[in-house]
């Protein structure tokens, strides 16, 4: 049986084992090499890794790919970049793997707790 249709609402999601997984907003997508990447989905995978307290994922302009996936991370200790990239690849696929990983002391947040 096919999952029920949902009205257009501006959110991006997918069905996984009969459950709806919300990936982010339709208008919040990084297009890299012709593939769409939801930053919120990459952030969820990164923050699920040991030692990663917070992540902010954005697209950076790139002359070859259009944009590349980049992540600013708040971590407890310097992360193993290869392990973080492997985790993203395993869950979301090659296009979602951050090419740029930077650690920061804190993410600047707006009043509602979203990155500024």
RAURVEN-V353104 format. One record per backbone hydrogen bond with DSSP energy under -0.5 kcal/mol. NH is the residue of the N-H (numbers start at 1). CO is the residue of the C=O. E is the energy in kcal/mol with one decimal. If there is no record, write none. Layout:
nh = [NH:NH]
co = [CO:CO]
e = [E:E]
This chain:
nh = [12:14:16:16:19:21:21:22:23:24:26:28:29:30:31:32:32:33:35:37:39:39:41:41:42:43:44:45:46:47:48:48:49:52:53:53:54:56:58:60:62:66:67:68:70:71:72:73:74:75:76:81:83:84:85:86:87:88:89:90:91:92:93:93:96:97:99:100:102:104:110:113:116]
co = [24:21:14:19:16:14:19:20:12:12:10:25:27:37:29:30:35:65:32:30:28:37:23:38:38:39:40:41:42:43:44:45:46:49:51:74:74:72:70:68:66:62:65:60:58:100:56:102:54:73:51:79:80:80:81:82:83:84:85:86:87:88:88:89:93:94:69:69:71:73:114:110:108]
e = [-4.2:-1.8:-0.5:-3.1:-1.7:-3.2:-0.5:-0.6:-3.4:-1.4:-2.8:-1.4:-0.5:-3.0:-0.5:-0.7:-2.7:-2.9:-1.8:-2.5:-0.7:-0.7:-0.5:-0.6:-1.6:-2.6:-2.1:-1.9:-2.6:-2.7:-0.8:-0.6:-1.6:-1.8:-0.8:-2.5:-1.5:-2.1:-2.4:-2.6:-1.1:-2.0:-0.9:-2.4:-2.8:-2.5:-2.5:-3.1:-2.5:-0.6:-2.5:-1.0:-0.5:-2.1:-2.7:-2.3:-2.0:-2.0:-2.6:-2.4:-1.6:-3.3:-0.8:-1.3:-1.0:-1.5:-2.2:-1.6:-2.6:-2.8:-3.3:-2.5:-3.2]
